[in-house]
Amino acid sequence: MIATIQPSHLSGSIQAAASKSSMQRACAAALVTKGKSVIKNPGHSNDDKAAMDIIQRLGAEIIINNEELIINSEGVKPVSSEIDCGESGLSIRMFTPLVALSEKQITINGGGSLSSRPMDFFDEVLPQLNVKVQSKNGKLPLVIQGPVIPKNITVDGSLSSQFLTGLLMAYAASDAKDVSITVNNLKSRPYIDLTLNVMKQFGMKVPENKNYESFYFDPMTHDSRLRRRLQTEDRTGRSSARSASCWMSSALRLSRSMSVARPVCSSASMITAFRRGFSVAVSNRAGSAVRNFPSAA
């Protein structure tokens, strides 16, 4: 059989899939931020589903309403004695310190390659925060029992910034005061920027970032009025670079115009489109503004 494919044109508007990094952080922030959170454009990946299952096991209620995720939470109040992180490295590194916010003993498990990944970080760090930790020679399963008591600590940031993400959120949820997390050799600084941004959006106490070498929680009491105001607002899932770039690549081949809502994509894709004479409309994360790149002459 001979199939003939004719050139065609593609036009319209699409919304790129949410970033797993943003979606999982949003779930964690919604869990520890007491009240109601509404997340628009939520992710649907296996890692996102694992995060949603985790926060439900830790006490949050989730309502899926079309393309909105409504999360009601009163903080970490486990309704299960075990959580399963699936194969998500971010989930296990971020949620383990949040599990430690509870006095209840919780078993943390995972599948795939997670079962063989080292978790020595928690064996070394969490006991410094008054948390009981049991592991299988530094591997899963982990058995955690808190609550976390924030203290001045120093951690290794060369392993993964995801460990620090969990600690920052746990400290904020514990209303840490006049303490610092000092970090050596921090990697993936943009992901810590993302974490701090998500914490701010959800009204959490955000530490002072001292050149990515330490994160200081000041002794001032957090303004709960800000938290209550933010609880009534919507948070929009941030689209991933990979998802947005796929659609932009398709548009480069098949069309002369496109619109991608809330992407986090490299400027290279847009520069290429601009040079080839494409009109590219890019909505920002909140979807409230549009930047237009006019077609080249």
WOFEN-V113215 format. One record per residue. N is the residue number from 1. RES is the residue in one small letter. PSI is psi in radians with two decimals (none if undefined). OMEGA is omega in whole degrees, 0 to 359 (NA if undefined). NEAR is the number of other ideal C-beta (glycine too) atoms within 12 Angstrom. Layout:
n: {N	N}
res: {RES	RES}
psi: {PSI	PSI}
omega: {OMEGA	OMEGA}
near: {NEAR	NEAR}
This chain:
n: {1	2	3	4	5	6	7	8	9	10	11	12	13	14	15	16	17	18	19	20	21	22	23	24	25	26	27	28	29	30	31	32	33	34	35	36	37	38	39	40	41	42	43	44	45	46	47	48	49	50	51	52	53	54	55	56	57	58	59	60	61	62	63	64	65	66	67	68	69	70	71	72	73	74	75	76	77	78	79	80	81	82	83	84	85	86	87	88	89	90	91	92	93	94	95	96	97	98	99	100	101	102	103	104	105	106	107	108	109	110	111	112	113	114	115	116	117	118	119	120	121	122	123	124	125	126	127	128	129	130	131	132	133	134	135	136	137	138	139	140	141	142	143	144	145	146	147	148	149	150	151	152	153	154	155	156	157	158	159	160	161	162	163	164	165	166	167	168	169	170	171	172	173	174	175	176	177	178	179	180	181	182	183	184	185	186	187	188	189	190	191	192	193	194	195	196	197	198	199	200	201	202	203	204	205	206	207	208	209	210	211	212	213	214	215	216	217	218	219	220	221	222	223	224	225	226	227	228	229	230	231	232	233	234	235	236	237	238	239	240	241	242	243	244	245	246	247	248	249	250	251	252	253	254	255	256	257	258	259	260	261	262	263	264	265	266	267	268	269	270	271	272	273	274	275	276	277	278	279	280	281	282	283	284	285	286	287	288	289	290	291	292	293	294	295	296	297}
res: {m	i	a	t	i	q	p	s	h	l	s	g	s	i	q	a	a	a	s	k	s	s	m	q	r	a	c	a	a	a	l	v	t	k	g	k	s	v	i	k	n	p	g	h	s	n	d	d	k	a	a	m	d	i	i	q	r	l	g	a	e	i	i	i	n	n	e	e	l	i	i	n	s	e	g	v	k	p	v	s	s	e	i	d	c	g	e	s	g	l	s	i	r	m	f	t	p	l	v	a	l	s	e	k	q	i	t	i	n	g	g	g	s	l	s	s	r	p	m	d	f	f	d	e	v	l	p	q	l	n	v	k	v	q	s	k	n	g	k	l	p	l	v	i	q	g	p	v	i	p	k	n	i	t	v	d	g	s	l	s	s	q	f	l	t	g	l	l	m	a	y	a	a	s	d	a	k	d	v	s	i	t	v	n	n	l	k	s	r	p	y	i	d	l	t	l	n	v	m	k	q	f	g	m	k	v	p	e	n	k	n	y	e	s	f	y	f	d	p	m	t	h	d	s	r	l	r	r	r	l	q	t	e	d	r	t	g	r	s	s	a	r	s	a	s	c	w	m	s	s	a	l	r	l	s	r	s	m	s	v	a	r	p	v	c	s	s	a	s	m	i	t	a	f	r	r	g	f	s	v	a	v	s	n	r	a	g	s	a	v	r	n	f	p	s	a	a}
psi: {2.39	2.15	2.26	2.17	2.13	2.55	2.53	-3.08	2.54	2.27	2.80	-2.92	2.43	2.80	2.02	2.65	2.60	2.58	2.32	-0.65	-0.74	-0.76	-0.80	-0.66	-0.67	-0.70	-0.77	-0.76	-0.68	-0.58	-0.83	-0.24	1.86	2.35	-2.73	2.33	2.44	2.07	2.07	2.68	0.91	2.74	2.83	0.26	2.92	-0.65	-0.68	-0.72	-0.63	-0.74	-0.70	-0.71	-0.68	-0.85	-0.47	-0.70	-0.40	0.16	-0.13	2.68	2.31	2.32	2.16	2.05	1.69	-2.07	0.48	2.55	2.01	2.12	2.12	2.27	2.59	0.44	-3.01	1.79	1.47	2.41	0.06	2.70	0.09	2.49	2.64	2.09	0.11	-2.22	0.41	1.94	-0.67	-0.77	-0.81	-0.61	-0.56	-0.72	-0.39	-0.83	-0.51	-0.61	-0.64	-0.04	-0.31	2.63	-0.21	2.47	2.17	2.38	2.30	2.17	3.02	2.98	-3.09	-2.38	-0.29	-0.58	-0.33	-0.04	2.48	2.38	0.49	-0.47	-0.81	-0.62	-0.59	-0.67	-0.84	-0.65	-0.46	-0.29	0.39	0.40	2.32	2.29	2.32	2.41	3.00	1.38	0.79	0.14	3.01	2.71	2.72	2.47	2.06	2.42	2.11	-2.70	2.78	2.36	1.83	2.33	2.94	2.11	2.83	2.26	2.78	2.03	0.04	-0.32	-0.94	2.44	-0.25	-0.56	-0.76	-0.65	-0.83	-0.73	-0.73	-0.76	-0.68	-0.71	-0.79	-0.75	-0.44	0.10	0.87	2.44	2.27	0.75	2.74	2.57	1.94	2.37	2.28	2.30	0.89	2.27	2.83	0.92	-0.64	-0.52	-0.49	-0.63	-0.74	-0.78	-0.84	-0.63	-0.75	-0.75	-0.72	-0.77	-0.58	0.13	0.35	2.81	2.10	2.20	2.83	2.16	1.92	1.38	0.57	0.24	-0.43	2.70	1.97	2.21	1.97	2.85	-0.09	2.50	2.37	2.44	1.79	-0.34	-0.66	-0.75	-0.78	-0.68	-0.75	-0.47	-0.37	-0.05	2.79	2.55	2.34	2.23	2.28	2.25	2.66	2.71	-0.74	-0.79	-0.80	-0.71	-0.62	-0.80	-0.67	-0.65	-0.71	-0.74	-0.64	-0.58	-0.58	-0.19	3.09	-0.06	2.67	2.85	2.18	2.11	2.28	0.88	2.76	1.39	2.79	2.66	-0.33	-0.72	-0.74	-0.62	-0.73	-0.77	-0.74	-0.77	-0.47	0.03	0.46	2.63	2.09	2.09	2.19	2.04	2.57	-3.13	-0.67	-0.09	0.33	-0.11	2.71	2.32	2.27	2.28	1.73	2.69	2.53	2.62	none}
omega: {177	179	179	180	181	175	181	180	180	178	179	181	176	176	182	180	182	175	177	181	179	184	182	176	179	178	180	180	179	179	187	176	185	179	184	175	177	181	178	182	180	178	182	181	178	178	178	179	178	179	179	178	180	184	175	178	179	170	181	175	182	174	178	183	184	181	176	176	181	183	175	184	173	182	182	177	189	174	179	180	182	171	181	183	181	177	184	177	178	182	184	181	182	186	180	176	179	173	183	175	182	175	183	178	183	175	181	183	178	182	178	183	179	184	181	181	180	178	181	180	183	177	184	189	187	176	177	182	177	182	176	183	172	177	178	183	179	179	177	0	172	173	188	174	180	15	176	170	183	178	173	180	174	183	178	181	183	182	179	177	182	176	180	178	179	180	180	180	180	178	180	180	178	181	180	182	176	177	181	168	179	186	175	173	182	176	175	181	179	179	174	173	178	179	181	178	178	178	179	181	182	176	178	176	184	181	174	180	181	176	177	178	174	181	189	175	185	185	181	178	181	181	183	179	176	180	181	180	182	181	182	183	178	171	183	179	183	182	185	179	183	181	181	183	178	180	180	178	178	181	179	182	194	187	177	179	178	175	179	182	172	177	166	186	181	180	182	180	182	178	178	179	181	183	181	174	181	173	185	176	184	177	178	187	182	178	187	181	182	172	181	175	185	180	179	181	NA}
near: {3	4	5	6	7	7	9	11	15	21	17	18	21	25	28	37	31	39	35	39	40	44	43	49	49	45	46	51	48	50	47	46	44	27	28	28	40	30	42	30	35	39	36	20	27	22	36	36	27	37	47	40	28	42	45	29	34	42	29	40	23	30	20	19	14	11	20	20	36	25	38	23	32	20	28	40	26	33	21	24	20	24	41	32	44	31	24	39	35	40	45	46	41	49	52	51	47	53	50	43	41	34	19	25	23	39	26	45	35	33	21	19	16	28	23	16	28	25	37	22	32	41	24	21	34	39	23	25	33	22	37	25	33	23	28	20	13	18	22	35	29	41	28	45	27	31	29	40	23	36	26	20	34	22	38	23	30	15	25	28	35	40	41	45	46	49	50	53	49	51	41	40	40	32	28	36	21	17	31	27	40	25	34	17	18	33	19	24	20	18	31	36	25	33	43	29	26	40	40	26	33	42	31	42	36	31	36	22	25	16	13	27	21	24	39	26	35	20	16	15	15	28	15	17	12	21	31	17	15	28	27	16	21	28	39	35	44	39	37	32	29	22	34	37	26	22	33	39	26	24	33	27	19	20	27	20	24	37	30	39	34	35	41	34	30	16	19	16	32	29	17	22	37	23	16	21	17	34	24	36	29	33	29	18	30	18	24	12	13	19	18	18	26	14	18	15	6}
